[in-house]
């Protein structure tokens, strides 16, 4: 499985899927720095998959399917994440010469921790290393991540700080197919 958007860079991790379908399964992101405190929901099903086709607002235009199948809607985000780094990667590579840098790091940590609790992030990680703050918060959908970003922005403004926001959308193509063949060792990547 490939994890995208980690402040330290994208990474891959082998995961072992359950031998039988289960309704509640999650993947814990893990790297050399540790393991995430909570899982990313991951659904495994023995059934085939059907994605809705627009328009589908009426019985006449509804997506046709023969059950049993896993029916999936337009929402194709696996998750949404917010990544926070300071100093700005695009600008200064270090905090050398920035007045009050230790206080800024403390404030960022406090706001980040409050955001985790206040927005019920499904996963998070943060670190301060060599005078740099890097952290990410993961959410189950766009609406929750947008509300978290708005709250984070307001909390920073209250402390006299700001944020430079950019976004990147990665979608699962409608034609994507899951290869159900089991590789050697029982792991998928």
HELIX and SHEET records of a PDB file:
HELIX    1   1 UNK A  101  UNK A  119  1                                  19    
HELIX    2   2 UNK A  142  UNK A  158  1                                  17    
HELIX    3   3 UNK A  184  UNK A  186  5                                   3    
SHEET    1   A 2 UNK A   2  UNK A   3  0                                        
SHEET    2   A 2 UNK A  11  UNK A  12 -1                                        
SHEET    1   B 2 UNK A  26  UNK A  27  0                                        
SHEET    2   B 2 UNK A  40  UNK A  41 -1                                        
SHEET    1   C 2 UNK A  30  UNK A  31  0                                        
SHEET    2   C 2 UNK A  34  UNK A  35 -1                                        
SHEET    1   D 2 UNK A  48  UNK A  51  0                                        
SHEET    2   D 2 UNK A  69  UNK A  72  1                                        
SHEET    1   E 3 UNK A  80  UNK A  86  0                                        
SHEET    2   E 3 UNK A 132  UNK A 139 -1                                        
SHEET    3   E 3 UNK A 123  UNK A 129 -1                                        
END                                                                             
